[in-house]
Amino acid sequence: MNVVSSGNDGRQCIASRCVRASTDPERVIVIARSWLGTPYHDQASLRGVGCDCLGLARGVWREVVGPEPFPIPPYSRDWGETGPREVLAEGARGMMREIAPSEASPGALVLFRMTPRAIAKHVGILTGPDTFLHAYERL
């Protein structure tokens, strides 16, 4: 698996590019930015209504690519802490081509590990060389 350190805080990321070669990265970014202001809502994926980080990626996918290839089963807020399986990464690999972080460019989906040994449990969309768009809950 290709991972890259994204800073001195130990976070790491995995980058994925959509399988469809016709996917325009600029269109991905424009659509992703149209989700700005959508409230955080666990397991939701509706622009303007609510989304979590996975819901943002799912919603952008539907607008750019079309219907999701398989239903996403319900998941809990601690899903990434309840077992060793890379559920998020496995799902992404089923729909996208994994790329080396050095290949990541705006429009790519990025999966994050919060610590080097943790499983990937957060996702965002690159919007620039050093910026990304994601959904998170303010606590």
N, CA, C and O atoms as CSV, one atom per row, in Angstrom:
chain,resi,resn,atom,element,x,y,z
A,1,MET,N,N,0.843,-1.174,0.000
A,1,MET,CA,C,0.000,0.000,0.000
A,1,MET,C,C,0.888,1.236,0.000
A,1,MET,O,O,1.891,1.295,0.711
A,2,ASN,N,N,0.514,2.197,-0.787
A,2,ASN,CA,C,1.282,3.432,-0.851
A,2,ASN,C,C,0.765,4.420,0.177
A,2,ASN,O,O,-0.400,4.815,0.126
A,3,VAL,N,N,1.603,4.817,1.096
A,3,VAL,CA,C,1.239,5.821,2.090
A,3,VAL,C,C,2.323,6.879,2.117
A,3,VAL,O,O,3.475,6.621,1.768
A,4,VAL,N,N,1.944,8.058,2.532
A,4,VAL,CA,C,2.912,9.139,2.644
A,4,VAL,C,C,2.607,9.922,3.911
A,4,VAL,O,O,1.443,10.135,4.249
A,5,SER,N,N,3.629,10.341,4.594
A,5,SER,CA,C,3.427,11.173,5.777
A,5,SER,C,C,2.946,12.537,5.317
A,5,SER,O,O,3.501,13.120,4.386
A,6,SER,N,N,1.916,13.040,5.973
A,6,SER,CA,C,1.395,14.352,5.590
A,6,SER,C,C,1.789,15.430,6.583
A,6,SER,O,O,1.200,16.511,6.597
A,7,GLY,N,N,2.766,15.147,7.398
A,7,GLY,CA,C,3.212,16.153,8.348
A,7,GLY,C,C,3.908,15.525,9.532
A,7,GLY,O,O,3.987,14.301,9.636
A,8,ASN,N,N,4.405,16.344,10.410
A,8,ASN,CA,C,5.139,15.859,11.571
A,8,ASN,C,C,4.241,15.282,12.649
A,8,ASN,O,O,4.731,14.742,13.642
A,9,ASP,N,N,2.925,15.391,12.465
A,9,ASP,CA,C,2.007,14.897,13.490
A,9,ASP,C,C,1.707,13.410,13.353
A,9,ASP,O,O,0.907,12.883,14.125
A,10,GLY,N,N,2.321,12.718,12.399
A,10,GLY,CA,C,2.157,11.281,12.266
A,10,GLY,C,C,1.007,10.841,11.384
A,10,GLY,O,O,0.858,9.645,11.131
A,11,ARG,N,N,0.172,11.785,10.898
A,11,ARG,CA,C,-0.926,11.388,10.020
A,11,ARG,C,C,-0.362,10.915,8.689
A,11,ARG,O,O,0.685,11.384,8.244
A,12,GLN,N,N,-1.059,9.994,8.066
A,12,GLN,CA,C,-0.649,9.483,6.770
A,12,GLN,C,C,-1.849,9.449,5.846
A,12,GLN,O,O,-2.991,9.510,6.301
A,13,CYS,N,N,-1.593,9.351,4.538
A,13,CYS,CA,C,-2.714,9.289,3.608
A,13,CYS,C,C,-2.447,8.297,2.493
A,13,CYS,O,O,-1.301,7.951,2.205
A,14,ILE,N,N,-3.522,7.849,1.874
A,14,ILE,CA,C,-3.498,6.977,0.710
A,14,ILE,C,C,-4.265,7.734,-0.360
A,14,ILE,O,O,-5.353,8.240,-0.085
A,15,ALA,N,N,-3.741,7.826,-1.555
A,15,ALA,CA,C,-4.437,8.561,-2.605
A,15,ALA,C,C,-5.054,7.594,-3.603
A,15,ALA,O,O,-4.467,6.558,-3.918
A,16,SER,N,N,-6.226,7.929,-4.093
A,16,SER,CA,C,-6.912,7.111,-5.086
A,16,SER,C,C,-7.422,7.996,-6.209
A,16,SER,O,O,-7.833,9.133,-5.980
A,17,ARG,N,N,-7.393,7.475,-7.398
A,17,ARG,CA,C,-7.922,8.178,-8.570
A,17,ARG,C,C,-9.096,7.363,-9.103
A,17,ARG,O,O,-9.023,6.136,-9.164
A,18,CYS,N,N,-10.147,8.019,-9.479
A,18,CYS,CA,C,-11.326,7.342,-10.003
A,18,CYS,C,C,-10.941,6.500,-11.212
A,18,CYS,O,O,-10.110,6.914,-12.020
A,19,VAL,N,N,-11.543,5.319,-11.339
A,19,VAL,CA,C,-11.230,4.392,-12.421
A,19,VAL,C,C,-11.560,4.987,-13.781
A,19,VAL,O,O,-10.833,4.750,-14.746
A,20,ARG,N,N,-12.626,5.744,-13.877
A,20,ARG,CA,C,-13.041,6.277,-15.172
A,20,ARG,C,C,-12.058,7.328,-15.653
A,20,ARG,O,O,-11.885,8.369,-15.019
A,21,ALA,N,N,-11.421,7.053,-16.770
A,21,ALA,CA,C,-10.425,7.977,-17.312
A,21,ALA,C,C,-11.053,9.305,-17.717
A,21,ALA,O,O,-10.368,10.327,-17.766
A,22,SER,N,N,-12.356,9.297,-18.009
A,22,SER,CA,C,-13.009,10.517,-18.481
A,22,SER,C,C,-13.367,11.477,-17.346
A,22,SER,O,O,-13.891,12.562,-17.601
A,23,THR,N,N,-13.095,11.098,-16.115
A,23,THR,CA,C,-13.422,11.964,-14.991
A,23,THR,C,C,-12.525,13.198,-15.014
A,23,THR,O,O,-11.301,13.087,-14.945
A,24,ASP,N,N,-13.139,14.367,-15.111
A,24,ASP,CA,C,-12.414,15.633,-15.168
A,24,ASP,C,C,-12.135,16.124,-13.749
A,24,ASP,O,O,-13.075,16.413,-13.009
A,25,PRO,N,N,-10.863,16.225,-13.353
A,25,PRO,CA,C,-10.540,16.669,-11.994
A,25,PRO,C,C,-11.133,18.032,-11.647
A,25,PRO,O,O,-11.551,18.247,-10.509
A,26,GLU,N,N,-11.178,18.946,-12.597
A,26,GLU,CA,C,-11.756,20.266,-12.327
A,26,GLU,C,C,-13.238,20.154,-11.990
A,26,GLU,O,O,-13.737,20.859,-11.113
A,27,ARG,N,N,-13.934,19.267,-12.689
A,27,ARG,CA,C,-15.359,19.053,-12.402
A,27,ARG,C,C,-15.534,18.465,-11.009
A,27,ARG,O,O,-16.446,18.854,-10.280
A,28,VAL,N,N,-14.662,17.528,-10.636
A,28,VAL,CA,C,-14.707,16.944,-9.294
A,28,VAL,C,C,-14.581,18.052,-8.251
A,28,VAL,O,O,-15.336,18.081,-7.279
A,29,ILE,N,N,-13.633,18.957,-8.451
A,29,ILE,CA,C,-13.388,20.033,-7.486
A,29,ILE,C,C,-14.570,20.999,-7.429
A,29,ILE,O,O,-14.992,21.387,-6.340
A,30,VAL,N,N,-15.108,21.390,-8.579
A,30,VAL,CA,C,-16.257,22.301,-8.606
A,30,VAL,C,C,-17.435,21.675,-7.863
A,30,VAL,O,O,-18.088,22.342,-7.060
A,31,ILE,N,N,-17.704,20.412,-8.125
A,31,ILE,CA,C,-18.817,19.741,-7.451
A,31,ILE,C,C,-18.528,19.601,-5.964
A,31,ILE,O,O,-19.411,19.840,-5.140
A,32,ALA,N,N,-17.307,19.217,-5.609
A,32,ALA,CA,C,-16.957,19.092,-4.183
A,32,ALA,C,C,-17.153,20.429,-3.469
A,32,ALA,O,O,-17.685,20.465,-2.359
A,33,ARG,N,N,-16.734,21.512,-4.088
A,33,ARG,CA,C,-16.894,22.836,-3.459
A,33,ARG,C,C,-18.360,23.235,-3.338
A,33,ARG,O,O,-18.718,24.020,-2.461
A,34,SER,N,N,-19.212,22.698,-4.216
A,34,SER,CA,C,-20.643,23.016,-4.117
A,34,SER,C,C,-21.258,22.408,-2.855
A,34,SER,O,O,-22.378,22.758,-2.481
A,35,TRP,N,N,-20.536,21.503,-2.201
A,35,TRP,CA,C,-20.992,20.900,-0.946
A,35,TRP,C,C,-20.627,21.758,0.263
A,35,TRP,O,O,-21.081,21.471,1.370
A,36,LEU,N,N,-19.822,22.801,0.082
A,36,LEU,CA,C,-19.471,23.668,1.207
A,36,LEU,C,C,-20.741,24.215,1.842
A,36,LEU,O,O,-21.664,24.633,1.143
A,37,GLY,N,N,-20.782,24.210,3.159
A,37,GLY,CA,C,-21.955,24.670,3.887
A,37,GLY,C,C,-22.931,23.559,4.234
A,37,GLY,O,O,-23.862,23.774,5.011
A,38,THR,N,N,-22.731,22.371,3.670
A,38,THR,CA,C,-23.585,21.230,4.022
A,38,THR,C,C,-23.289,20.847,5.463
A,38,THR,O,O,-22.128,20.629,5.809
A,39,PRO,N,N,-24.305,20.761,6.311
A,39,PRO,CA,C,-24.048,20.418,7.715
A,39,PRO,C,C,-23.514,18.999,7.874
A,39,PRO,O,O,-23.800,18.117,7.064
A,40,TYR,N,N,-22.740,18.798,8.924
A,40,TYR,CA,C,-22.251,17.452,9.233
A,40,TYR,C,C,-23.414,16.619,9.752
A,40,TYR,O,O,-24.157,17.045,10.636
A,41,HIS,N,N,-23.559,15.432,9.189
A,41,HIS,CA,C,-24.556,14.484,9.686
A,41,HIS,C,C,-24.010,13.086,9.434
A,41,HIS,O,O,-23.775,12.692,8.292
A,42,ASP,N,N,-23.813,12.347,10.513
A,42,ASP,CA,C,-23.258,10.997,10.440
A,42,ASP,C,C,-24.053,10.129,9.469
A,42,ASP,O,O,-25.278,10.057,9.561
A,43,GLN,N,N,-23.363,9.470,8.542
A,43,GLN,CA,C,-23.877,8.527,7.548
A,43,GLN,C,C,-24.722,9.162,6.442
A,43,GLN,O,O,-25.244,8.438,5.595
A,44,ALA,N,N,-24.872,10.472,6.420
A,44,ALA,CA,C,-25.667,11.127,5.376
A,44,ALA,C,C,-24.793,11.439,4.166
A,44,ALA,O,O,-23.569,11.515,4.275
A,45,SER,N,N,-25.435,11.619,3.007
A,45,SER,CA,C,-24.688,11.944,1.790
A,45,SER,C,C,-25.536,12.789,0.833
A,45,SER,O,O,-25.577,12.516,-0.367
A,46,LEU,N,N,-26.210,13.812,1.363
A,46,LEU,CA,C,-27.048,14.680,0.548
A,46,LEU,C,C,-26.575,16.131,0.646
A,46,LEU,O,O,-26.578,16.727,1.723
A,47,ARG,N,N,-26.175,16.681,-0.486
A,47,ARG,CA,C,-25.678,18.059,-0.528
A,47,ARG,C,C,-26.740,19.010,-0.002
A,47,ARG,O,O,-27.907,18.930,-0.387
A,48,GLY,N,N,-26.328,19.906,0.875
A,48,GLY,CA,C,-27.220,20.891,1.450
A,48,GLY,C,C,-28.047,20.375,2.616
A,48,GLY,O,O,-28.629,21.162,3.363
A,49,VAL,N,N,-28.103,19.062,2.778
A,49,VAL,CA,C,-28.888,18.447,3.851
A,49,VAL,C,C,-27.975,17.934,4.948
A,49,VAL,O,O,-28.167,18.265,6.118
A,50,GLY,N,N,-26.977,17.126,4.587
A,50,GLY,CA,C,-26.035,16.609,5.569
A,50,GLY,C,C,-25.114,15.563,4.975
A,50,GLY,O,O,-25.482,14.850,4.041
A,51,CYS,N,N,-23.903,15.477,5.529
A,51,CYS,CA,C,-22.950,14.452,5.111
A,51,CYS,C,C,-21.856,14.310,6.156
A,51,CYS,O,O,-21.592,15.224,6.938
A,52,ASP,N,N,-21.225,13.140,6.150
A,52,ASP,CA,C,-19.988,12.943,6.889
A,52,ASP,C,C,-18.887,12.846,5.836
A,52,ASP,O,O,-19.155,13.088,4.659
A,53,CYS,N,N,-17.668,12.503,6.218
A,53,CYS,CA,C,-16.571,12.505,5.240
A,53,CYS,C,C,-16.819,11.503,4.113
A,53,CYS,O,O,-16.568,11.810,2.947
A,54,LEU,N,N,-17.310,10.307,4.452
A,54,LEU,CA,C,-17.610,9.315,3.424
A,54,LEU,C,C,-18.809,9.763,2.594
A,54,LEU,O,O,-18.837,9.556,1.381
A,55,GLY,N,N,-19.791,10.371,3.235
A,55,GLY,CA,C,-20.960,10.863,2.516
A,55,GLY,C,C,-20.616,11.940,1.503
A,55,GLY,O,O,-21.219,11.998,0.432
A,56,LEU,N,N,-19.656,12.792,1.827
A,56,LEU,CA,C,-19.192,13.799,0.870
A,56,LEU,C,C,-18.617,13.108,-0.361
A,56,LEU,O,O,-18.967,13.453,-1.490
A,57,ALA,N,N,-17.737,12.133,-0.147
A,57,ALA,CA,C,-17.134,11.404,-1.270
A,57,ALA,C,C,-18.208,10.674,-2.080
A,57,ALA,O,O,-18.158,10.668,-3.310
A,58,ARG,N,N,-19.163,10.069,-1.406
A,58,ARG,CA,C,-20.244,9.352,-2.090
A,58,ARG,C,C,-21.097,10.308,-2.918
A,58,ARG,O,O,-21.446,10.007,-4.060
A,59,GLY,N,N,-21.431,11.454,-2.342
A,59,GLY,CA,C,-22.260,12.415,-3.056
A,59,GLY,C,C,-21.565,12.978,-4.281
A,59,GLY,O,O,-22.179,13.119,-5.339
A,60,VAL,N,N,-20.288,13.301,-4.142
A,60,VAL,CA,C,-19.527,13.802,-5.289
A,60,VAL,C,C,-19.436,12.705,-6.345
A,60,VAL,O,O,-19.580,12.985,-7.536
A,61,TRP,N,N,-19.200,11.462,-5.930
A,61,TRP,CA,C,-19.152,10.327,-6.868
A,61,TRP,C,C,-20.455,10.278,-7.686
A,61,TRP,O,O,-20.414,10.174,-8.912
A,62,ARG,N,N,-21.602,10.353,-7.009
A,62,ARG,CA,C,-22.887,10.249,-7.715
A,62,ARG,C,C,-23.048,11.368,-8.736
A,62,ARG,O,O,-23.584,11.145,-9.822
A,63,GLU,N,N,-22.589,12.565,-8.397
A,63,GLU,CA,C,-22.730,13.689,-9.322
A,63,GLU,C,C,-21.740,13.620,-10.482
A,63,GLU,O,O,-22.046,14.080,-11.583
A,64,VAL,N,N,-20.566,13.053,-10.250
A,64,VAL,CA,C,-19.529,13.008,-11.285
A,64,VAL,C,C,-19.616,11.729,-12.112
A,64,VAL,O,O,-19.570,11.782,-13.342
A,65,VAL,N,N,-19.740,10.585,-11.449
A,65,VAL,CA,C,-19.659,9.285,-12.119
A,65,VAL,C,C,-21.036,8.696,-12.394
A,65,VAL,O,O,-21.278,8.153,-13.472
A,66,GLY,N,N,-21.937,8.803,-11.423
A,66,GLY,CA,C,-23.259,8.194,-11.555
A,66,GLY,C,C,-23.582,7.389,-10.313
A,66,GLY,O,O,-22.990,7.613,-9.257
A,67,PRO,N,N,-24.515,6.452,-10.424
A,67,PRO,CA,C,-24.926,5.674,-9.252
A,67,PRO,C,C,-23.751,4.944,-8.599
A,67,PRO,O,O,-22.807,4.516,-9.264
A,68,GLU,N,N,-23.843,4.820,-7.293
A,68,GLU,CA,C,-22.823,4.072,-6.561
A,68,GLU,C,C,-22.912,2.605,-6.962
A,68,GLU,O,O,-24.014,2.082,-7.126
A,69,PRO,N,N,-21.767,1.923,-7.125
A,69,PRO,CA,C,-21.791,0.539,-7.609
A,69,PRO,C,C,-22.320,-0.474,-6.598
A,69,PRO,O,O,-22.703,-1.580,-6.981
A,70,PHE,N,N,-22.349,-0.121,-5.330
A,70,PHE,CA,C,-22.888,-1.023,-4.313
A,70,PHE,C,C,-23.343,-0.192,-3.121
A,70,PHE,O,O,-22.815,0.893,-2.882
A,71,PRO,N,N,-24.324,-0.698,-2.372
A,71,PRO,CA,C,-24.798,0.054,-1.209
A,71,PRO,C,C,-23.763,0.047,-0.087
A,71,PRO,O,O,-23.034,-0.928,0.098
A,72,ILE,N,N,-23.714,1.134,0.648
A,72,ILE,CA,C,-22.815,1.235,1.798
A,72,ILE,C,C,-23.596,0.760,3.020
A,72,ILE,O,O,-24.644,1.322,3.339
A,73,PRO,N,N,-23.098,-0.270,3.708
A,73,PRO,CA,C,-23.816,-0.732,4.899
A,73,PRO,C,C,-23.715,0.296,6.023
A,73,PRO,O,O,-22.792,1.111,6.034
A,74,PRO,N,N,-24.656,0.265,6.967
A,74,PRO,CA,C,-24.568,1.174,8.110
A,74,PRO,C,C,-23.231,0.994,8.836
A,74,PRO,O,O,-22.680,-0.107,8.881
A,75,TYR,N,N,-22.730,2.067,9.388
A,75,TYR,CA,C,-21.468,2.014,10.126
A,75,TYR,C,C,-21.590,2.913,11.345
A,75,TYR,O,O,-22.365,3.870,11.355
A,76,SER,N,N,-20.820,2.593,12.361
A,76,SER,CA,C,-20.864,3.380,13.594
A,76,SER,C,C,-19.764,4.428,13.572
A,76,SER,O,O,-18.846,4.359,12.754
A,77,ARG,N,N,-19.859,5.385,14.461
A,77,ARG,CA,C,-18.842,6.437,14.523
A,77,ARG,C,C,-17.463,5.879,14.857
A,77,ARG,O,O,-16.451,6.469,14.479
A,78,ASP,N,N,-17.413,4.766,15.551
A,78,ASP,CA,C,-16.119,4.189,15.930
A,78,ASP,C,C,-15.712,3.035,15.024
A,78,ASP,O,O,-14.856,2.234,15.401
A,79,TRP,N,N,-16.309,2.931,13.834
A,79,TRP,CA,C,-16.056,1.789,12.960
A,79,TRP,C,C,-14.573,1.571,12.697
A,79,TRP,O,O,-14.133,0.428,12.575
A,80,GLY,N,N,-13.817,2.615,12.610
A,80,GLY,CA,C,-12.398,2.487,12.318
A,80,GLY,C,C,-11.575,2.047,13.502
A,80,GLY,O,O,-10.369,1.833,13.378
A,81,GLU,N,N,-12.207,1.909,14.646
A,81,GLU,CA,C,-11.473,1.539,15.854
A,81,GLU,C,C,-11.905,0.179,16.385
A,81,GLU,O,O,-11.468,-0.226,17.462
A,82,THR,N,N,-12.755,-0.530,15.650
A,82,THR,CA,C,-13.317,-1.769,16.171
A,82,THR,C,C,-12.709,-3.025,15.574
A,82,THR,O,O,-13.137,-4.125,15.923
A,83,GLY,N,N,-11.751,-2.908,14.708
A,83,GLY,CA,C,-11.141,-4.098,14.127
A,83,GLY,C,C,-9.975,-3.738,13.239
A,83,GLY,O,O,-9.741,-2.562,12.959
A,84,PRO,N,N,-9.235,-4.751,12.790
A,84,PRO,CA,C,-8.033,-4.503,11.999
A,84,PRO,C,C,-8.280,-4.343,10.497
A,84,PRO,O,O,-7.363,-3.975,9.763
A,85,ARG,N,N,-9.507,-4.614,10.024
A,85,ARG,CA,C,-9.775,-4.546,8.583
A,85,ARG,C,C,-9.739,-3.110,8.071
A,85,ARG,O,O,-10.179,-2.180,8.746
A,86,GLU,N,N,-9.215,-2.957,6.885
A,86,GLU,CA,C,-9.155,-1.660,6.200
A,86,GLU,C,C,-10.436,-1.475,5.388
A,86,GLU,O,O,-10.391,-1.457,4.158
A,87,VAL,N,N,-11.566,-1.340,6.060
A,87,VAL,CA,C,-12.866,-1.291,5.398
A,87,VAL,C,C,-12.946,-0.131,4.408
A,87,VAL,O,O,-13.383,-0.325,3.274
A,88,LEU,N,N,-12.539,1.055,4.808
A,88,LEU,CA,C,-12.601,2.223,3.931
A,88,LEU,C,C,-11.685,2.046,2.720
A,88,LEU,O,O,-12.098,2.300,1.589
A,89,ALA,N,N,-10.458,1.617,2.951
A,89,ALA,CA,C,-9.507,1.421,1.853
A,89,ALA,C,C,-9.970,0.300,0.925
A,89,ALA,O,O,-9.842,0.413,-0.294
A,90,GLU,N,N,-10.506,-0.778,1.490
A,90,GLU,CA,C,-10.998,-1.887,0.665
A,90,GLU,C,C,-12.131,-1.410,-0.244
A,90,GLU,O,O,-12.160,-1.743,-1.429
A,91,GLY,N,N,-13.053,-0.639,0.304
A,91,GLY,CA,C,-14.154,-0.113,-0.496
A,91,GLY,C,C,-13.672,0.820,-1.594
A,91,GLY,O,O,-14.157,0.762,-2.724
A,92,ALA,N,N,-12.715,1.680,-1.261
A,92,ALA,CA,C,-12.175,2.610,-2.260
A,92,ALA,C,C,-11.486,1.849,-3.386
A,92,ALA,O,O,-11.625,2.201,-4.557
A,93,ARG,N,N,-10.744,0.807,-3.029
A,93,ARG,CA,C,-10.055,0.015,-4.058
A,93,ARG,C,C,-11.046,-0.684,-4.988
A,93,ARG,O,O,-10.721,-0.957,-6.143
A,94,GLY,N,N,-12.245,-0.972,-4.499
A,94,GLY,CA,C,-13.250,-1.607,-5.333
A,94,GLY,C,C,-13.848,-0.668,-6.368
A,94,GLY,O,O,-14.480,-1.122,-7.322
A,95,MET,N,N,-13.657,0.634,-6.193
A,95,MET,CA,C,-14.248,1.622,-7.092
A,95,MET,C,C,-13.215,2.507,-7.775
A,95,MET,O,O,-13.532,3.194,-8.746
A,96,MET,N,N,-11.999,2.496,-7.282
A,96,MET,CA,C,-10.972,3.391,-7.797
A,96,MET,C,C,-9.644,2.669,-7.927
A,96,MET,O,O,-9.456,1.567,-7.412
A,97,ARG,N,N,-8.746,3.308,-8.616
A,97,ARG,CA,C,-7.389,2.794,-8.762
A,97,ARG,C,C,-6.518,3.492,-7.730
A,97,ARG,O,O,-6.489,4.720,-7.661
A,98,GLU,N,N,-5.811,2.708,-6.933
A,98,GLU,CA,C,-4.903,3.290,-5.945
A,98,GLU,C,C,-3.674,3.836,-6.663
A,98,GLU,O,O,-3.131,3.195,-7.563
A,99,ILE,N,N,-3.248,5.011,-6.259
A,99,ILE,CA,C,-2.069,5.634,-6.852
A,99,ILE,C,C,-1.078,5.974,-5.749
A,99,ILE,O,O,-1.436,6.063,-4.575
A,100,ALA,N,N,0.161,6.159,-6.146
A,100,ALA,CA,C,1.185,6.587,-5.192
A,100,ALA,C,C,0.881,8.020,-4.778
A,100,ALA,O,O,0.417,8.813,-5.597
A,101,PRO,N,N,1.133,8.360,-3.531
A,101,PRO,CA,C,0.899,9.740,-3.096
A,101,PRO,C,C,1.607,10.769,-3.972
A,101,PRO,O,O,1.116,11.887,-4.128
A,102,SER,N,N,2.747,10.408,-4.541
A,102,SER,CA,C,3.464,11.348,-5.407
A,102,SER,C,C,2.681,11.641,-6.689
A,102,SER,O,O,2.929,12.655,-7.341
A,103,GLU,N,N,1.738,10.763,-7.060
A,103,GLU,CA,C,0.898,10.971,-8.240
A,103,GLU,C,C,-0.364,11.766,-7.927
A,103,GLU,O,O,-1.067,12.204,-8.838
A,104,ALA,N,N,-0.651,11.952,-6.653
A,104,ALA,CA,C,-1.897,12.615,-6.263
A,104,ALA,C,C,-1.917,14.053,-6.759
A,104,ALA,O,O,-0.945,14.794,-6.613
A,105,SER,N,N,-3.031,14.423,-7.341
A,105,SER,CA,C,-3.213,15.784,-7.837
A,105,SER,C,C,-4.646,16.204,-7.527
A,105,SER,O,O,-5.465,15.367,-7.146
A,106,PRO,N,N,-4.957,17.486,-7.684
A,106,PRO,CA,C,-6.310,17.938,-7.396
A,106,PRO,C,C,-7.357,17.062,-8.087
A,106,PRO,O,O,-7.213,16.675,-9.247
A,107,GLY,N,N,-8.410,16.766,-7.330
A,107,GLY,CA,C,-9.466,15.883,-7.810
A,107,GLY,C,C,-9.340,14.468,-7.288
A,107,GLY,O,O,-10.279,13.681,-7.405
A,108,ALA,N,N,-8.188,14.128,-6.708
A,108,ALA,CA,C,-7.979,12.783,-6.167
A,108,ALA,C,C,-8.656,12.657,-4.808
A,108,ALA,O,O,-8.767,13.627,-4.059
A,109,LEU,N,N,-9.100,11.457,-4.511
A,109,LEU,CA,C,-9.651,11.137,-3.202
A,109,LEU,C,C,-8.493,10.716,-2.313
A,109,LEU,O,O,-7.641,9.934,-2.734
A,110,VAL,N,N,-8.452,11.225,-1.093
A,110,VAL,CA,C,-7.357,10.913,-0.179
A,110,VAL,C,C,-7.933,10.291,1.084
A,110,VAL,O,O,-8.831,10.857,1.708
A,111,LEU,N,N,-7.414,9.121,1.461
A,111,LEU,CA,C,-7.805,8.446,2.696
A,111,LEU,C,C,-6.735,8.725,3.734
A,111,LEU,O,O,-5.544,8.705,3.423
A,112,PHE,N,N,-7.154,8.986,4.967
A,112,PHE,CA,C,-6.217,9.375,6.018
A,112,PHE,C,C,-6.141,8.353,7.141
A,112,PHE,O,O,-7.143,7.759,7.538
A,113,ARG,N,N,-4.920,8.166,7.641
A,113,ARG,CA,C,-4.659,7.427,8.872
A,113,ARG,C,C,-4.296,8.488,9.913
A,113,ARG,O,O,-3.464,9.357,9.652
A,114,MET,N,N,-4.902,8.418,11.061
A,114,MET,CA,C,-4.625,9.424,12.085
A,114,MET,C,C,-3.309,9.162,12.807
A,114,MET,O,O,-2.721,10.081,13.377
A,115,THR,N,N,-2.842,7.917,12.789
A,115,THR,CA,C,-1.525,7.558,13.324
A,115,THR,C,C,-0.920,6.529,12.377
A,115,THR,O,O,-1.662,5.880,11.640
A,116,PRO,N,N,0.391,6.358,12.370
A,116,PRO,CA,C,1.023,5.449,11.415
A,116,PRO,C,C,0.494,4.014,11.431
A,116,PRO,O,O,0.435,3.382,10.376
A,117,ARG,N,N,0.112,3.488,12.578
A,117,ARG,CA,C,-0.336,2.094,12.641
A,117,ARG,C,C,-1.856,1.939,12.587
A,117,ARG,O,O,-2.367,0.819,12.605
A,118,ALA,N,N,-2.565,3.033,12.522
A,118,ALA,CA,C,-4.030,2.986,12.495
A,118,ALA,C,C,-4.530,2.645,11.094
A,118,ALA,O,O,-3.801,2.771,10.110
A,119,ILE,N,N,-5.784,2.213,11.023
A,119,ILE,CA,C,-6.382,2.001,9.714
A,119,ILE,C,C,-6.892,3.340,9.187
A,119,ILE,O,O,-7.144,4.262,9.963
A,120,ALA,N,N,-7.041,3.442,7.875
A,120,ALA,CA,C,-7.576,4.662,7.271
A,120,ALA,C,C,-9.034,4.810,7.682
A,120,ALA,O,O,-9.820,3.874,7.531
A,121,LYS,N,N,-9.405,5.989,8.206
A,121,LYS,CA,C,-10.786,6.191,8.643
A,121,LYS,C,C,-11.317,7.594,8.363
A,121,LYS,O,O,-12.352,7.984,8.903
A,122,HIS,N,N,-10.626,8.342,7.533
A,122,HIS,CA,C,-11.114,9.665,7.143
A,122,HIS,C,C,-10.799,9.854,5.666
A,122,HIS,O,O,-9.811,9.315,5.168
A,123,VAL,N,N,-11.623,10.606,4.973
A,123,VAL,CA,C,-11.463,10.790,3.536
A,123,VAL,C,C,-11.727,12.249,3.164
A,123,VAL,O,O,-12.559,12.921,3.773
A,124,GLY,N,N,-11.010,12.713,2.163
A,124,GLY,CA,C,-11.200,14.055,1.636
A,124,GLY,C,C,-10.877,14.073,0.153
A,124,GLY,O,O,-10.429,13.068,-0.398
A,125,ILE,N,N,-11.100,15.201,-0.492
A,125,ILE,CA,C,-10.836,15.367,-1.919
A,125,ILE,C,C,-9.817,16.483,-2.078
A,125,ILE,O,O,-10.028,17.597,-1.598
A,126,LEU,N,N,-8.707,16.184,-2.754
A,126,LEU,CA,C,-7.685,17.208,-2.980
A,126,LEU,C,C,-8.257,18.303,-3.868
A,126,LEU,O,O,-8.874,18.019,-4.895
A,127,THR,N,N,-8.052,19.554,-3.470
A,127,THR,CA,C,-8.512,20.692,-4.265
A,127,THR,C,C,-7.351,21.534,-4.776
A,127,THR,O,O,-7.545,22.413,-5.616
A,128,GLY,N,N,-6.172,21.279,-4.287
A,128,GLY,CA,C,-4.963,21.986,-4.691
A,128,GLY,C,C,-3.768,21.204,-4.206
A,128,GLY,O,O,-3.934,20.160,-3.575
A,129,PRO,N,N,-2.561,21.679,-4.483
A,129,PRO,CA,C,-1.368,20.930,-4.085
A,129,PRO,C,C,-1.264,20.715,-2.578
A,129,PRO,O,O,-0.722,19.702,-2.134
A,130,ASP,N,N,-1.770,21.644,-1.799
A,130,ASP,CA,C,-1.674,21.548,-0.337
A,130,ASP,C,C,-3.026,21.715,0.347
A,130,ASP,O,O,-3.075,21.993,1.546
A,131,THR,N,N,-4.122,21.553,-0.387
A,131,THR,CA,C,-5.444,21.765,0.197
A,131,THR,C,C,-6.377,20.612,-0.155
A,131,THR,O,O,-6.231,19.959,-1.188
A,132,PHE,N,N,-7.330,20.385,0.727
A,132,PHE,CA,C,-8.344,19.373,0.454
A,132,PHE,C,C,-9.658,19.789,1.094
A,132,PHE,O,O,-9.692,20.627,1.995
A,133,LEU,N,N,-10.732,19.191,0.613
A,133,LEU,CA,C,-12.060,19.454,1.137
A,133,LEU,C,C,-12.540,18.175,1.822
A,133,LEU,O,O,-12.407,17.085,1.265
A,134,HIS,N,N,-13.093,18.303,3.019
A,134,HIS,CA,C,-13.578,17.138,3.756
A,134,HIS,C,C,-14.706,17.569,4.675
A,134,HIS,O,O,-14.937,18.763,4.866
A,135,ALA,N,N,-15.401,16.608,5.239
A,135,ALA,CA,C,-16.467,16.888,6.204
A,135,ALA,C,C,-16.008,16.393,7.560
A,135,ALA,O,O,-15.429,15.313,7.677
A,136,TYR,N,N,-16.270,17.183,8.577
A,136,TYR,CA,C,-15.907,16.767,9.931
A,136,TYR,C,C,-16.890,17.382,10.910
A,136,TYR,O,O,-17.537,18.391,10.630
A,137,GLU,N,N,-16.980,16.749,12.053
A,137,GLU,CA,C,-17.884,17.216,13.095
A,137,GLU,C,C,-17.105,18.053,14.086
A,137,GLU,O,O,-16.070,17.624,14.595
A,138,ARG,N,N,-17.597,19.233,14.357
A,138,ARG,CA,C,-16.974,20.058,15.401
A,138,ARG,C,C,-17.491,19.582,16.735
A,138,ARG,O,O,-18.700,19.468,16.938
A,139,LEU,N,N,-16.588,19.305,17.638
A,139,LEU,CA,C,-16.994,18.820,18.962
A,139,LEU,C,C,-16.924,19.924,19.977
A,139,LEU,O,O,-17.228,19.705,21.150
